[in-house]
Amino acid sequence: MSEKLNLFTRNGVPIKKISDIEYRVEIESKKGMLVPVVIYANEILISKMLTDRTIDQAINVAHLPGVQKNVLVLPDGHEGYGFPIGGVAATDTRTGVVSPGGVGYDINCGVRLIRTNINKKEIEPKLKELLKELYNQVPSGLGSKGKIHLKQDQLEEVLVKGVKWAVENGYGWEKDMEYCEENGNIRGADPTKVSDLAKKRGAPQLGSLGSGNHFLEIQTVNQIVDKNAAKKFRIDELDQIVILIHTGSRGFGYQVCSDYLKIAETAMNKYNIKLPDRELASAPNNSEEAQNYLDAMKCALNFAWSNRQMITHWIRQSFEKILDYNESDLEMNLVYDVAHNIAKLEKHRINGDNTEVIVHRKGATRSFPPGNESIPSSYREYGQPVLIPGSMGTASWVLLGSEKAMDLSFGSTAHGAGRMMSRTRARRDYPAEIVKYKLNKKGILIESASWRGISEEAPGAYKDVDMVVDVSDKIGIGTKVARLTPLGVVKG
């Protein structure tokens, strides 16, 4: 970087340093950009972004018809398919487009936090036994199948009802629905817009963790920053045990995305949409193709919320069995469940007007402020809980949504640590046996379906989640509430 000009460049495109945690690519920097790109990162994080296509992809997103205000790259940003992961963009409902790549393949990959009333000392004697029970109860790994087998009419009911279906069928508590984004049941899902192949892939996978960066962790409250919010969320005791679930819509969501990327590519020719990258394949918001995608995407959202709900049920049963307590006595209440990969119709203030837009959040989480009606009523005075999972064996965070996020980032913030290196390199640099040994030395137990998964998801393969959260907190788009650290990890 030139200190004199306060400037980075990427492929000849200037990137202005606005502050220690904000950078910009202006509209005039590249022909065809309709809005600037705003990057929230410190110098270490942006230096990593410059080694892959993160910023190139964000600049390409700024070419989308009807894109509004700016394209955001959040501090966990890294290269993805079409859109950068850790990217946010909003498009006008009348003049804009929907891009399946702006949601991603793992539709509603998301995070769910469950609290308990027990502490680290109480659980440590039975931690190994409990972790094995969780591994046995929650199917995990590449291609893993759930413990139930749905007929097509049952699956279609899941796709429409989401968490409501799971609760009605005995998987969890009715009050769980209140603490999910969209109450775990987004309206408008239409199973007729989903391919038979997607349904075939999804039917056996409901209630499974999957592979990749998905995990189930037993964690402790390690640090409390905002005592009032932590008390409201009931995660206000140091060494208190909590459980974090990170998974999504499995092969079902992947197939929905794959199907509609092909449809969007055809739509680009039909509607004469020209974009710098075919991975940004899009259809006009008011077109049949876009509406069909959104209806199918909503099915995947509901599938993922149901998936995490069923896993929650088996977690509660596992704790009850091994600790010899009733799950209600353990107060295993859901703190919150939030989506990371999603496109939603929302109203945001743009050029002084409340404007309806489709907000694409890819590797980004909603971060709504106090008073917002989308937040559970018991949290509304404080703001939305924001869940930021770390990499395997490192910290995770609970943040708080803010009004500043509505002004700066379409009510969004980072979704996790963000990858630092490819899975191929991680397998080379981090032998699984060594990773597991080092985690055990730190008091972190691990159960995994594969050695390969341990290598690929090694802590060193990811950015420093504390650094990512610091940037979010300093900007004010998601402020610190509590830091969580793992005791036991179940990996795919």
C-alpha positions as CSV (number, residue, x, y, z in Angstrom):
1,M,0.0,0.0,0.0
2,S,1.2,3.5,-0.8
3,E,1.2,5.4,2.5
4,K,1.2,8.7,0.5
5,L,-2.0,7.8,-1.4
6,N,-3.6,5.6,1.3
7,L,-4.4,3.2,-1.6
8,F,-4.4,-0.5,-2.5
9,T,-4.9,-1.7,-6.0
10,R,-6.3,-4.9,-7.4
11,N,-5.9,-5.6,-11.1
12,G,-5.4,-1.9,-11.6
13,V,-8.5,-0.9,-9.7
14,P,-7.9,1.6,-6.9
15,I,-9.1,0.7,-3.4
16,K,-9.3,3.8,-1.1
17,K,-8.5,3.5,2.6
18,I,-11.3,5.5,4.3
19,S,-10.2,4.5,7.9
20,D,-8.4,1.7,9.6
21,I,-11.5,-0.5,9.2
22,E,-13.1,0.8,6.0
23,Y,-12.1,0.7,2.3
24,R,-14.0,1.7,-0.9
25,V,-13.9,1.1,-4.6
26,E,-15.7,4.0,-6.2
27,I,-18.1,3.7,-9.2
28,E,-15.7,5.4,-11.6
29,S,-13.0,2.9,-10.8
30,K,-14.3,0.4,-13.3
31,K,-16.7,0.8,-16.2
32,G,-20.1,-0.6,-15.6
33,M,-20.2,-0.3,-11.9
34,L,-23.6,1.1,-10.7
35,V,-22.7,1.5,-7.0
36,P,-19.5,1.6,-5.0
37,V,-18.0,-1.3,-3.1
38,V,-17.5,-0.8,0.6
39,I,-15.2,-3.2,2.4
40,Y,-15.2,-3.4,6.2
41,A,-11.8,-4.9,7.2
42,N,-8.5,-4.0,8.9
43,E,-5.3,-4.1,7.0
44,I,-4.6,-7.7,7.8
45,L,-8.0,-8.9,6.6
46,I,-8.0,-6.8,3.4
47,S,-4.5,-8.0,2.6
48,K,-5.9,-11.6,2.6
49,M,-8.8,-10.5,0.4
50,L,-6.4,-9.2,-2.1
51,T,-4.8,-12.6,-2.6
52,D,-8.0,-14.1,-4.1
53,R,-11.0,-12.8,-6.1
54,T,-13.0,-11.4,-3.1
55,I,-12.8,-7.8,-4.2
56,D,-13.0,-8.6,-8.0
57,Q,-16.3,-10.5,-7.3
58,A,-17.7,-7.6,-5.2
59,I,-16.9,-5.2,-8.1
60,N,-18.7,-7.6,-10.5
61,V,-21.8,-7.6,-8.2
62,A,-21.8,-3.8,-8.4
63,H,-22.8,-4.3,-12.1
64,L,-26.1,-6.0,-11.3
65,P,-29.1,-4.3,-12.7
66,G,-31.0,-2.4,-10.0
67,V,-28.3,-2.8,-7.3
68,Q,-28.8,-0.2,-4.6
69,K,-26.6,2.1,-2.5
70,N,-23.4,-0.1,-2.3
71,V,-22.1,-3.6,-2.3
72,L,-20.7,-4.7,1.0
73,V,-17.8,-7.0,1.8
74,L,-17.8,-7.9,5.5
75,P,-14.6,-8.6,7.5
76,D,-14.9,-12.4,7.0
77,G,-15.0,-11.9,3.2
78,H,-13.4,-14.4,0.9
79,E,-13.9,-15.8,-2.6
80,G,-17.1,-17.7,-3.4
81,Y,-19.2,-18.6,-6.4
82,G,-20.1,-15.4,-8.2
83,F,-20.6,-13.3,-5.0
84,P,-17.9,-13.2,-2.4
85,I,-18.7,-15.1,0.8
86,G,-19.2,-12.4,3.3
87,G,-21.0,-10.3,0.7
88,V,-24.2,-8.3,0.9
89,A,-26.1,-6.6,-2.0
90,A,-29.6,-5.2,-2.3
91,T,-31.5,-5.0,-5.6
92,D,-34.6,-2.9,-6.3
93,T,-37.8,-5.0,-6.6
94,R,-38.9,-3.3,-9.8
95,T,-35.7,-2.7,-11.7
96,G,-33.3,-5.2,-10.1
97,V,-32.5,-8.9,-10.4
98,V,-32.3,-12.0,-8.2
99,S,-29.0,-14.0,-8.4
100,P,-28.9,-17.5,-7.0
101,G,-25.2,-17.1,-6.6
102,G,-25.9,-14.2,-4.2
103,V,-27.4,-16.8,-1.8
104,G,-25.1,-19.7,-2.6
105,Y,-25.4,-23.5,-2.7
106,D,-26.0,-24.1,1.0
107,I,-29.2,-22.1,1.3
108,N,-29.8,-21.2,4.9
109,C,-26.6,-22.5,6.2
110,G,-27.1,-21.0,9.6
111,V,-26.4,-21.2,13.3
112,R,-28.5,-22.0,16.3
113,L,-27.5,-21.5,20.0
114,I,-29.0,-23.5,22.9
115,R,-28.4,-22.5,26.5
116,T,-28.3,-24.6,29.6
117,N,-28.3,-24.0,33.4
118,I,-25.2,-26.2,34.0
119,N,-21.6,-25.2,34.1
120,K,-18.2,-26.5,33.0
121,K,-17.4,-28.4,36.2
122,E,-20.7,-30.3,36.1
123,I,-20.2,-31.5,32.6
124,E,-16.5,-32.3,32.5
125,P,-16.6,-35.7,34.1
126,K,-19.1,-36.9,31.5
127,L,-17.9,-34.8,28.5
128,K,-16.4,-37.7,26.6
129,E,-19.4,-39.9,27.0
130,L,-21.7,-37.0,26.1
131,L,-19.8,-36.2,23.0
132,K,-19.9,-39.8,21.8
133,E,-23.7,-39.9,22.4
134,L,-24.1,-36.7,20.4
135,Y,-22.0,-38.2,17.6
136,N,-24.2,-41.3,17.6
137,Q,-27.5,-39.4,17.8
138,V,-26.8,-36.7,15.2
139,P,-25.8,-38.2,11.8
140,S,-22.8,-36.4,10.4
141,G,-20.3,-36.6,7.5
142,L,-20.4,-36.4,3.7
143,G,-23.6,-37.8,2.4
144,S,-24.9,-38.5,5.9
145,K,-28.6,-39.4,6.2
146,G,-31.0,-38.5,8.9
147,K,-32.7,-41.0,11.3
148,I,-36.1,-40.5,9.7
149,H,-37.3,-41.4,6.2
150,L,-39.8,-39.1,4.7
151,K,-42.3,-39.9,2.0
152,Q,-42.7,-37.1,-0.6
153,D,-45.9,-35.7,0.9
154,Q,-44.2,-35.5,4.3
155,L,-41.2,-33.8,2.8
156,E,-43.4,-31.3,1.0
157,E,-45.1,-30.5,4.3
158,V,-41.7,-29.8,5.8
159,L,-40.9,-27.5,2.9
160,V,-44.0,-25.4,3.6
161,K,-44.1,-25.5,7.4
162,G,-40.5,-25.6,8.5
163,V,-39.9,-25.8,12.2
164,K,-43.7,-25.9,12.8
165,W,-43.7,-29.4,11.1
166,A,-40.9,-30.6,13.4
167,V,-42.6,-29.4,16.5
168,E,-46.0,-30.8,15.5
169,N,-44.2,-34.2,15.0
170,G,-42.6,-34.2,18.4
171,Y,-39.2,-32.8,17.6
172,G,-38.8,-30.0,20.1
173,W,-40.9,-27.4,22.0
174,E,-43.5,-25.0,20.6
175,K,-41.6,-22.0,22.1
176,D,-38.6,-22.9,19.9
177,M,-40.4,-21.3,16.9
178,E,-40.4,-17.9,18.6
179,Y,-36.6,-17.8,18.7
180,C,-36.0,-18.5,15.0
181,E,-35.6,-16.0,12.2
182,E,-39.0,-15.9,10.5
183,N,-40.2,-18.2,13.3
184,G,-38.5,-21.0,11.3
185,N,-41.3,-20.9,8.7
186,I,-41.0,-18.4,5.9
187,R,-44.2,-17.8,3.9
188,G,-44.4,-18.4,0.2
189,A,-42.5,-21.7,-0.1
190,D,-43.8,-23.7,-3.0
191,P,-42.7,-27.3,-3.4
192,T,-44.0,-27.4,-7.0
193,K,-41.1,-25.1,-7.9
194,V,-38.6,-27.6,-6.6
195,S,-37.2,-30.4,-8.9
196,D,-37.8,-34.1,-8.2
197,L,-34.0,-34.5,-7.9
198,A,-33.8,-31.9,-5.1
199,K,-36.6,-33.7,-3.3
200,K,-34.9,-37.0,-3.8
201,R,-31.7,-35.7,-2.3
202,G,-33.4,-33.9,0.6
203,A,-35.8,-36.6,1.8
204,P,-33.2,-38.8,3.5
205,Q,-31.0,-36.0,4.9
206,L,-33.4,-34.2,7.2
207,G,-32.0,-34.2,10.7
208,S,-28.3,-34.6,9.8
209,L,-25.2,-32.4,10.3
210,G,-23.4,-33.0,7.0
211,S,-19.7,-32.2,6.3
212,G,-17.4,-29.3,5.5
213,N,-17.4,-26.5,8.0
214,H,-20.6,-27.7,9.7
215,F,-20.3,-28.7,13.3
216,L,-22.0,-29.2,16.7
217,E,-20.1,-27.8,19.6
218,I,-20.5,-28.0,23.4
219,Q,-19.2,-24.6,24.5
220,T,-18.7,-22.5,27.6
221,V,-19.3,-18.8,28.2
222,N,-15.8,-17.5,28.2
223,Q,-16.3,-13.7,28.4
224,I,-19.2,-11.3,28.9
225,V,-18.9,-7.9,27.3
226,D,-22.5,-6.6,27.4
227,K,-23.9,-7.7,30.7
228,N,-27.5,-6.5,30.1
229,A,-27.9,-8.2,26.7
230,A,-26.2,-11.4,28.0
231,K,-28.7,-11.4,30.9
232,K,-31.6,-11.0,28.5
233,F,-30.3,-13.8,26.4
234,R,-29.7,-15.9,29.6
235,I,-26.1,-16.6,28.8
236,D,-24.8,-14.5,31.6
237,E,-22.7,-16.9,33.7
238,L,-19.0,-17.5,33.1
239,D,-18.4,-21.2,32.4
240,Q,-22.1,-21.7,31.6
241,I,-22.6,-24.6,29.1
242,V,-24.1,-23.7,25.7
243,I,-24.5,-25.7,22.5
244,L,-23.9,-24.2,19.0
245,I,-25.2,-25.9,15.8
246,H,-23.9,-24.9,12.4
247,T,-25.5,-26.6,9.4
248,G,-27.9,-25.9,6.6
249,S,-30.2,-27.3,3.9
250,R,-27.8,-30.1,2.9
251,G,-28.1,-31.7,-0.6
252,F,-31.6,-30.3,-0.9
253,G,-30.5,-26.6,-0.9
254,Y,-27.4,-27.4,-3.1
255,Q,-29.7,-28.9,-5.8
256,V,-32.1,-26.0,-5.7
257,C,-29.3,-23.6,-6.3
258,S,-27.8,-25.8,-9.0
259,D,-31.1,-26.1,-10.8
260,Y,-31.8,-22.4,-10.7
261,L,-28.3,-21.3,-11.7
262,K,-29.0,-23.1,-15.1
263,I,-32.4,-21.4,-15.3
264,A,-30.9,-18.0,-14.5
265,E,-28.2,-18.4,-17.2
266,T,-30.9,-19.0,-19.8
267,A,-32.9,-16.0,-18.4
268,M,-29.8,-13.8,-18.9
269,N,-30.1,-14.3,-22.7
270,K,-33.9,-14.0,-22.7
271,Y,-33.8,-10.7,-20.9
272,N,-30.6,-9.4,-22.5
273,I,-28.7,-9.1,-19.1
274,K,-25.0,-8.5,-19.6
275,L,-22.7,-9.1,-16.6
276,P,-18.9,-9.5,-16.3
277,D,-19.1,-13.0,-14.8
278,R,-21.5,-15.9,-15.8
279,E,-21.5,-17.0,-12.1
280,L,-23.6,-14.0,-11.4
281,A,-26.4,-15.4,-13.5
282,S,-29.6,-13.5,-12.7
283,A,-33.2,-13.0,-13.6
284,P,-35.3,-9.8,-13.2
285,N,-37.1,-9.7,-9.9
286,N,-40.5,-9.5,-11.5
287,S,-39.8,-12.4,-13.9
288,E,-41.3,-15.9,-13.6
289,E,-37.8,-17.3,-13.3
290,A,-36.9,-15.1,-10.3
291,Q,-40.2,-15.7,-8.5
292,N,-39.9,-19.5,-9.0
293,Y,-36.4,-19.4,-7.6
294,L,-37.5,-17.4,-4.6
295,D,-40.4,-19.9,-3.9
296,A,-38.0,-22.8,-4.2
297,M,-35.3,-21.0,-2.1
298,K,-38.0,-20.6,0.7
299,C,-38.5,-24.4,0.6
300,A,-34.8,-24.8,1.3
301,L,-34.9,-22.2,4.1
302,N,-37.7,-24.1,5.8
303,F,-35.8,-27.4,5.3
304,A,-32.7,-26.0,7.0
305,W,-34.6,-24.6,9.9
306,S,-36.4,-28.0,10.4
307,N,-33.0,-29.7,10.1
308,R,-31.5,-27.7,13.0
309,Q,-34.7,-28.2,15.0
310,M,-34.5,-32.0,14.8
311,I,-30.8,-31.9,15.7
312,T,-31.8,-29.7,18.7
313,H,-34.3,-32.4,19.8
314,W,-31.6,-35.1,19.7
315,I,-29.1,-32.9,21.5
316,R,-31.7,-32.4,24.3
317,Q,-32.3,-36.2,24.5
318,S,-28.5,-36.9,24.6
319,F,-28.0,-34.4,27.5
320,E,-31.0,-35.9,29.3
321,K,-29.6,-39.5,28.9
322,I,-26.0,-38.9,29.9
323,L,-26.5,-36.3,32.6
324,D,-29.6,-38.1,34.0
325,Y,-31.6,-34.9,34.1
326,N,-34.9,-34.0,32.4
327,E,-34.2,-31.7,29.4
328,S,-36.6,-29.1,30.8
329,D,-34.8,-29.2,34.1
330,L,-31.6,-28.4,32.3
331,E,-33.4,-25.3,30.8
332,M,-32.1,-26.2,27.3
333,N,-33.9,-23.2,25.8
334,L,-33.2,-21.9,22.3
335,V,-31.4,-18.5,22.4
336,Y,-31.8,-17.9,18.6
337,D,-31.5,-19.4,15.2
338,V,-30.3,-17.2,12.3
339,A,-29.7,-17.8,8.6
340,H,-26.4,-17.0,6.8
341,N,-27.3,-17.6,3.1
342,I,-30.6,-16.0,2.1
343,A,-32.3,-13.5,-0.1
344,K,-35.2,-11.6,1.5
345,L,-37.7,-8.9,0.7
346,E,-37.0,-6.0,3.2
347,K,-37.4,-2.3,3.5
348,H,-34.3,-0.2,3.9
349,R,-33.7,3.6,3.8
350,I,-32.0,4.5,0.5
351,N,-31.5,8.1,-0.5
352,G,-33.9,9.2,2.3
353,D,-36.7,6.9,1.2
354,N,-37.9,3.6,2.6
355,T,-37.4,1.3,-0.3
356,E,-38.4,-2.3,-0.9
357,V,-35.4,-4.4,-1.9
358,I,-34.2,-8.0,-2.2
359,V,-31.3,-8.3,0.2
360,H,-28.8,-11.0,-0.8
361,R,-26.8,-12.1,2.2
362,K,-24.2,-14.7,1.3
363,G,-22.1,-15.7,4.2
364,A,-23.7,-12.8,6.1
365,T,-26.1,-12.7,9.0
366,R,-29.0,-10.4,9.8
367,S,-28.2,-7.8,12.5
368,F,-31.5,-6.0,13.3
369,P,-31.7,-3.2,15.9
370,P,-33.9,-2.7,19.0
371,G,-37.6,-2.1,18.2
372,N,-37.6,-4.1,15.0
373,E,-40.7,-6.2,14.8
374,S,-38.9,-9.2,13.3
375,I,-37.1,-9.8,16.6
376,P,-38.7,-11.9,19.3
377,S,-40.7,-9.7,21.6
378,S,-38.6,-10.6,24.7
379,Y,-35.5,-9.3,22.9
380,R,-37.0,-6.3,21.2
381,E,-35.8,-3.8,23.8
382,Y,-32.1,-4.8,23.2
383,G,-31.9,-5.9,19.6
384,Q,-31.4,-9.2,17.7
385,P,-28.9,-11.8,18.8
386,V,-26.2,-12.3,16.1
387,L,-24.4,-15.6,16.2
388,I,-20.8,-15.7,14.8
389,P,-19.3,-19.3,14.8
390,G,-15.6,-19.6,14.8
391,S,-13.5,-22.3,13.2
392,M,-13.2,-25.7,14.8
393,G,-11.5,-25.4,18.2
394,T,-11.6,-21.5,18.3
395,A,-14.0,-19.0,19.9
396,S,-17.5,-18.1,18.7
397,W,-19.3,-14.9,19.5
398,V,-22.8,-13.6,20.3
399,L,-23.3,-10.1,19.1
400,L,-26.1,-7.6,19.1
401,G,-27.9,-6.1,16.1
402,S,-27.9,-2.3,15.9
403,E,-29.4,0.7,14.1
404,K,-26.0,1.4,12.6
405,A,-26.2,-1.9,10.7
406,M,-29.4,-0.7,9.1
407,D,-27.6,2.5,8.0
408,L,-24.4,0.9,6.9
409,S,-24.9,-2.7,5.8
410,F,-28.6,-3.4,5.1
411,G,-28.9,-4.7,8.6
412,S,-26.1,-7.3,8.2
413,T,-22.8,-8.3,9.7
414,A,-20.2,-11.1,9.3
415,H,-21.2,-14.8,9.6
416,G,-18.0,-16.4,10.9
417,A,-14.2,-16.4,10.7
418,G,-14.0,-16.9,7.0
419,R,-11.6,-19.3,5.3
420,M,-7.9,-18.3,5.1
421,M,-6.8,-21.1,2.8
422,S,-8.2,-23.8,0.5
423,R,-9.2,-27.2,1.7
424,T,-6.5,-28.7,-0.4
425,R,-3.8,-26.7,1.2
426,A,-5.3,-27.3,4.7
427,R,-5.0,-31.1,4.1
428,R,-1.4,-30.6,3.2
429,D,-0.5,-28.2,6.0
430,Y,-2.5,-29.6,8.9
431,P,-2.3,-33.4,9.4
432,A,-5.5,-34.6,11.2
433,E,-3.7,-36.5,13.9
434,I,-1.7,-33.4,14.9
435,V,-4.8,-31.1,14.8
436,K,-6.6,-33.5,17.1
437,Y,-3.7,-33.9,19.4
438,K,-3.3,-30.1,19.8
439,L,-7.0,-29.7,20.4
440,N,-6.9,-32.4,23.1
441,K,-4.0,-30.6,24.7
442,K,-6.1,-27.5,25.0
443,G,-8.9,-29.6,26.6
444,I,-11.1,-29.8,23.5
445,L,-12.4,-33.2,22.5
446,I,-13.4,-34.0,19.0
447,E,-15.6,-36.6,17.3
448,S,-15.4,-36.6,13.5
449,A,-16.7,-38.8,10.7
450,S,-13.4,-38.4,8.8
451,W,-9.8,-37.5,9.3
452,R,-9.9,-35.4,6.1
453,G,-12.6,-33.2,7.7
454,I,-10.4,-32.5,10.7
455,S,-7.5,-31.4,8.4
456,E,-9.7,-29.2,6.1
457,E,-11.4,-27.5,9.1
458,A,-8.2,-27.0,11.2
459,P,-8.2,-23.7,13.1
460,G,-5.2,-22.4,11.1
461,A,-7.2,-22.7,7.8
462,Y,-9.5,-19.8,9.0
463,K,-9.1,-16.2,9.9
464,D,-9.0,-15.0,13.5
465,V,-12.7,-14.8,14.5
466,D,-11.8,-12.4,17.3
467,M,-10.3,-10.0,14.7
468,V,-13.4,-10.3,12.5
469,V,-15.7,-9.6,15.4
470,D,-13.5,-6.6,16.5
471,V,-14.0,-5.0,13.1
472,S,-17.8,-5.6,13.3
473,D,-17.9,-4.2,16.8
474,K,-15.8,-1.1,16.0
475,I,-18.0,-0.3,13.0
476,G,-21.1,-0.9,15.1
477,I,-22.8,-3.3,12.7
478,G,-22.8,-6.0,15.4
479,T,-21.6,-5.3,18.9
480,K,-20.1,-7.7,21.3
481,V,-22.2,-9.5,23.9
482,A,-20.4,-12.7,24.9
483,R,-17.5,-14.9,23.7
484,L,-17.9,-18.7,23.7
485,T,-15.1,-21.3,23.7
486,P,-15.4,-25.0,22.9
487,L,-15.1,-28.1,25.1
488,G,-16.2,-30.7,22.6
489,V,-16.8,-30.7,18.8
490,V,-18.7,-33.1,16.6
491,K,-17.6,-32.7,12.9
492,G,-18.8,-34.2,9.7
